Amino acid sequence: MKIINSKDIKNKLIKKINIAKKNKKLLIISQGKNPSVLSYKNAILKRCSEFGIEYVDGNFDDNKNHLDIVNYCNNLKNIGGFIILQPLSINTDLAYLRENMPFYDLDGFRYDSLGKIMGKNFKNLPQTARSIIKFIDYMDIDLKGKDIIIANSTNVIGKPLSMYLNYKKATVTLFNSKTINQKEKIKRADIFISAIGKANFYNSDYFRDGQILIDAGTSFVDGKMYGDIDYDSLENLNIDIVTCKNGVGSITTLSLIESLLFDS
């Protein structure tokens, strides 16, 4: 098992961000106290502090809804771009937010952003998908003809990422909670990308030598963060793997700041 180091990607992004003008403010919208959301938000706030980025932390109680969020946003000024950290409360209508959120969309959230992705304009790709692509580019993988499985079918990761990979001429399969014969299908894939949020769900039984694994899932057990893949079980396999903690997760916050400063 070879773990792909994120150091080179990080250093390249940090160098790019350091020379940019820090004149744009980030809006972070969240709701409640979901551990994964809090972890991600804290990582974003840490990056903002490191680079001197102004931000607005718009955290709402669970009894608030989409109208409260949009009204709050409409009263803000000088926002460079926004990110909405999901999940939100059951009181909040995501469809309403996708239609009515103001400001530049940094995470492929709004319907117009998703429409652009369908039209092969990937400027507004969600940040996790963007970070996965940065690793694929770093590993210099020729995607043409590659069989890729993504264990995630959401608008945040699976669907937009599959559009990009398909554009690059890969054959992409999206797994959902009802997908059958997963072990057999995953073993046939050249690249497996997981983002299901189940700790150590996939062990060595799912994989074979020669594959590339990208773990973008996060979950917490007794306060400790885990990825979807059981890394300890893979020691004897000849595979390349991008882990969740020092891999995709560590790049996503930098990618967000990059998008704020250079795309918005």
C-alpha positions as CSV (number, residue, x, y, z in Angstrom):
1,M,0.0,0.0,0.0
2,K,1.3,3.4,-1.0
3,I,-0.2,6.5,0.6
4,I,-0.2,9.5,-1.8
5,N,1.2,12.5,0.0
6,S,-0.7,15.8,-0.2
7,K,2.4,17.9,0.6
8,D,3.2,19.0,-3.0
9,I,-0.4,19.9,-3.7
10,K,-0.7,21.8,-0.5
11,N,2.6,23.8,-1.0
12,K,1.5,24.7,-4.6
13,L,-1.9,26.0,-3.3
14,I,-0.3,27.8,-0.3
15,K,2.2,29.6,-2.6
16,K,-0.6,30.7,-4.9
17,I,-2.8,31.9,-2.1
18,N,0.0,33.8,-0.3
19,I,0.6,36.0,-3.3
20,A,-3.0,36.9,-3.9
21,K,-4.8,40.0,-2.7
22,K,-6.9,39.1,0.4
23,N,-9.8,41.4,-0.4
24,K,-12.7,39.0,-0.5
25,K,-14.9,37.9,2.4
26,L,-16.1,34.3,2.8
27,L,-19.6,33.5,4.0
28,I,-20.0,30.1,5.7
29,I,-23.6,28.9,6.3
30,S,-24.3,26.0,8.7
31,Q,-27.0,24.8,11.0
32,G,-27.0,22.8,14.2
33,K,-24.0,21.0,15.7
34,N,-23.3,18.0,13.3
35,P,-19.7,16.8,14.2
36,S,-18.6,16.4,10.6
37,V,-19.9,19.9,9.8
38,L,-18.2,21.4,12.8
39,S,-14.9,19.7,12.0
40,Y,-15.0,21.0,8.4
41,K,-16.1,24.5,9.5
42,N,-13.3,24.7,12.1
43,A,-10.8,23.7,9.4
44,I,-12.1,26.4,7.1
45,L,-11.9,29.0,9.9
46,K,-8.3,27.9,10.6
47,R,-7.3,28.5,7.0
48,C,-9.0,31.9,7.0
49,S,-7.0,32.9,10.0
50,E,-3.8,31.6,8.5
51,F,-4.2,33.7,5.3
52,G,-5.9,36.7,6.8
53,I,-9.2,36.1,5.0
54,E,-12.2,37.8,6.4
55,Y,-15.3,35.6,7.0
56,V,-18.8,35.6,8.3
57,D,-19.8,32.5,10.3
58,G,-23.5,32.2,9.7
59,N,-24.6,29.4,12.0
60,F,-28.3,28.9,12.6
61,D,-30.3,27.0,15.2
62,D,-32.2,23.9,14.0
63,N,-35.5,25.7,14.5
64,K,-34.6,28.3,11.8
65,N,-35.4,27.7,8.1
66,H,-34.5,28.7,4.5
67,L,-36.3,32.0,4.8
68,D,-34.3,33.0,7.8
69,I,-31.0,32.0,6.0
70,V,-31.8,34.0,2.8
71,N,-33.1,37.0,4.7
72,Y,-29.9,37.0,6.8
73,C,-27.7,36.8,3.6
74,N,-29.6,39.6,1.9
75,N,-28.6,41.9,4.7
76,L,-24.9,41.2,4.3
77,K,-22.5,43.3,2.2
78,N,-19.1,42.8,0.5
79,I,-19.3,39.0,0.4
80,G,-16.9,37.4,-2.1
81,G,-18.6,34.0,-2.1
82,F,-20.5,31.5,0.0
83,I,-20.4,27.8,1.0
84,I,-23.2,25.9,2.7
85,L,-22.2,23.1,5.0
86,Q,-24.6,20.2,4.9
87,P,-26.6,18.6,6.4
88,L,-29.0,21.4,7.4
89,S,-32.1,21.2,9.6
90,I,-35.2,19.3,8.4
91,N,-36.9,22.7,8.6
92,T,-34.7,24.1,5.8
93,D,-35.8,23.7,2.2
94,L,-32.6,23.1,0.1
95,A,-34.5,23.7,-3.1
96,Y,-35.4,27.2,-2.0
97,L,-31.8,27.9,-1.1
98,R,-30.5,26.6,-4.4
99,E,-32.8,29.1,-6.2
100,N,-32.4,32.1,-3.9
101,M,-29.0,32.2,-2.3
102,P,-27.2,35.4,-3.2
103,F,-23.4,35.9,-3.8
104,Y,-20.9,33.8,-5.7
105,D,-21.3,30.1,-5.3
106,L,-18.1,28.5,-4.2
107,D,-19.3,24.9,-3.8
108,G,-21.6,24.1,-6.8
109,F,-24.7,24.5,-4.6
110,R,-27.1,26.6,-6.6
111,Y,-29.1,25.2,-9.5
112,D,-27.4,27.5,-12.0
113,S,-24.0,26.2,-10.9
114,L,-25.2,22.6,-11.3
115,G,-26.5,23.5,-14.7
116,K,-23.2,24.9,-15.8
117,I,-21.5,21.6,-14.7
118,M,-23.9,19.7,-16.9
119,G,-22.9,22.0,-19.7
120,K,-19.2,21.2,-19.2
121,N,-18.3,24.4,-17.4
122,F,-16.6,23.2,-14.2
123,K,-15.7,26.5,-12.6
124,N,-18.3,26.0,-9.8
125,L,-17.4,22.4,-9.0
126,P,-18.0,21.5,-5.4
127,Q,-14.8,21.8,-3.4
128,T,-14.5,18.1,-2.4
129,A,-14.9,17.1,-6.1
130,R,-12.4,19.7,-7.0
131,S,-9.9,18.4,-4.4
132,I,-10.3,14.8,-5.7
133,I,-9.5,16.1,-9.2
134,K,-6.4,17.8,-7.9
135,F,-5.1,14.5,-6.6
136,I,-5.9,12.8,-9.9
137,D,-4.0,15.5,-11.8
138,Y,-1.1,15.2,-9.4
139,M,-0.9,11.5,-9.9
140,D,-0.9,12.2,-13.7
141,I,-3.6,9.6,-14.4
142,D,-4.8,9.3,-17.9
143,L,-8.5,9.0,-17.4
144,K,-9.4,7.9,-20.9
145,G,-11.1,4.5,-20.8
146,K,-10.6,4.1,-17.0
147,D,-13.4,2.3,-15.1
148,I,-14.2,4.5,-12.1
149,I,-16.6,3.8,-9.3
150,I,-17.8,6.6,-7.0
151,A,-19.6,5.5,-3.8
152,N,-21.7,8.6,-3.5
153,S,-24.5,9.9,-5.7
154,T,-25.2,13.3,-4.2
155,N,-25.1,16.7,-5.8
156,V,-22.1,17.6,-3.6
157,I,-19.7,14.9,-4.8
158,G,-20.9,12.0,-6.9
159,K,-22.9,13.7,-9.6
160,P,-20.7,16.7,-10.4
161,L,-17.5,14.6,-10.1
162,S,-18.9,12.0,-12.5
163,M,-19.7,14.7,-15.0
164,Y,-16.1,15.9,-15.0
165,L,-14.7,12.4,-15.2
166,N,-17.0,11.5,-18.0
167,Y,-15.9,14.6,-19.8
168,K,-12.4,13.3,-19.5
169,K,-13.6,10.0,-21.2
170,A,-13.6,7.8,-18.2
171,T,-16.4,5.2,-17.7
172,V,-18.1,6.2,-14.4
173,T,-20.5,4.2,-12.1
174,L,-22.2,5.8,-9.2
175,F,-23.1,3.7,-6.2
176,N,-26.1,4.4,-3.9
177,S,-27.4,2.7,-0.8
178,K,-29.2,0.1,-2.9
179,T,-26.3,-0.9,-5.2
180,I,-25.9,-4.7,-5.1
181,N,-22.7,-6.8,-5.6
182,Q,-20.5,-4.0,-4.5
183,K,-17.4,-6.2,-3.8
184,E,-17.4,-7.7,-7.3
185,K,-17.9,-4.3,-9.0
186,I,-15.3,-2.5,-7.0
187,K,-12.7,-5.2,-7.6
188,R,-13.1,-4.7,-11.4
189,A,-12.6,-0.9,-11.2
190,D,-9.4,0.9,-12.0
191,I,-10.2,3.8,-9.5
192,F,-12.5,3.7,-6.5
193,I,-13.6,6.9,-4.9
194,S,-15.6,6.7,-1.6
195,A,-17.6,9.4,0.2
196,I,-20.3,7.5,2.2
197,G,-19.3,8.6,5.8
198,K,-19.1,5.1,7.3
199,A,-16.0,4.4,9.4
200,N,-13.8,1.7,7.9
201,F,-16.6,0.3,5.8
202,Y,-14.5,-1.0,3.0
203,N,-11.7,-3.5,3.9
204,S,-9.3,-5.5,1.8
205,D,-12.1,-7.9,0.6
206,Y,-13.2,-5.1,-1.8
207,F,-9.9,-4.5,-3.5
208,R,-7.2,-6.0,-5.6
209,D,-3.6,-5.1,-6.5
210,G,-3.1,-2.3,-9.0
211,Q,-6.0,-0.1,-8.0
212,I,-6.1,3.6,-7.0
213,L,-8.3,4.4,-4.0
214,I,-9.5,7.9,-3.0
215,D,-11.2,8.2,0.4
216,A,-13.2,11.4,0.7
217,G,-15.5,10.1,3.5
218,T,-15.4,11.3,7.1
219,S,-17.2,10.1,10.2
220,F,-16.6,10.2,13.9
221,V,-16.5,7.4,16.4
222,D,-15.8,8.3,20.1
223,G,-14.6,11.7,18.9
224,K,-12.0,10.2,16.5
225,M,-12.2,10.8,12.7
226,Y,-12.2,7.9,10.3
227,G,-12.4,7.5,6.6
228,D,-14.6,5.0,4.7
229,I,-11.7,2.7,4.0
230,D,-10.0,0.4,6.5
231,Y,-6.4,1.3,5.8
232,D,-4.9,-1.2,8.2
233,S,-6.4,-4.1,6.2
234,L,-4.7,-2.9,3.0
235,E,-1.0,-3.3,4.1
236,N,-0.4,-6.3,1.9
237,L,-2.0,-4.9,-1.3
238,N,-0.1,-3.2,-4.1
239,I,-2.4,-0.1,-4.3
240,D,-2.1,3.7,-4.3
241,I,-4.4,5.4,-1.8
242,V,-5.4,9.0,-0.9
243,T,-6.6,9.0,2.7
244,C,-9.3,11.3,4.1
245,K,-7.4,13.1,6.9
246,N,-4.1,14.0,5.3
247,G,-5.4,13.7,1.7
248,V,-8.7,15.1,0.3
249,G,-9.7,16.8,3.5
250,S,-6.5,18.7,3.9
251,I,-6.8,20.0,0.3
252,T,-10.5,21.0,0.3
253,T,-10.1,24.0,2.6
254,L,-7.2,25.3,0.5
255,S,-9.1,24.8,-2.7
256,L,-12.0,26.7,-1.2
257,I,-9.8,29.7,-0.4
258,E,-8.3,29.5,-3.9
259,S,-11.7,29.6,-5.4
260,L,-12.7,32.6,-3.3
261,L,-9.6,34.6,-4.2
262,F,-9.3,33.7,-7.9
263,D,-12.7,32.7,-9.2
264,S,-15.3,34.8,-7.4
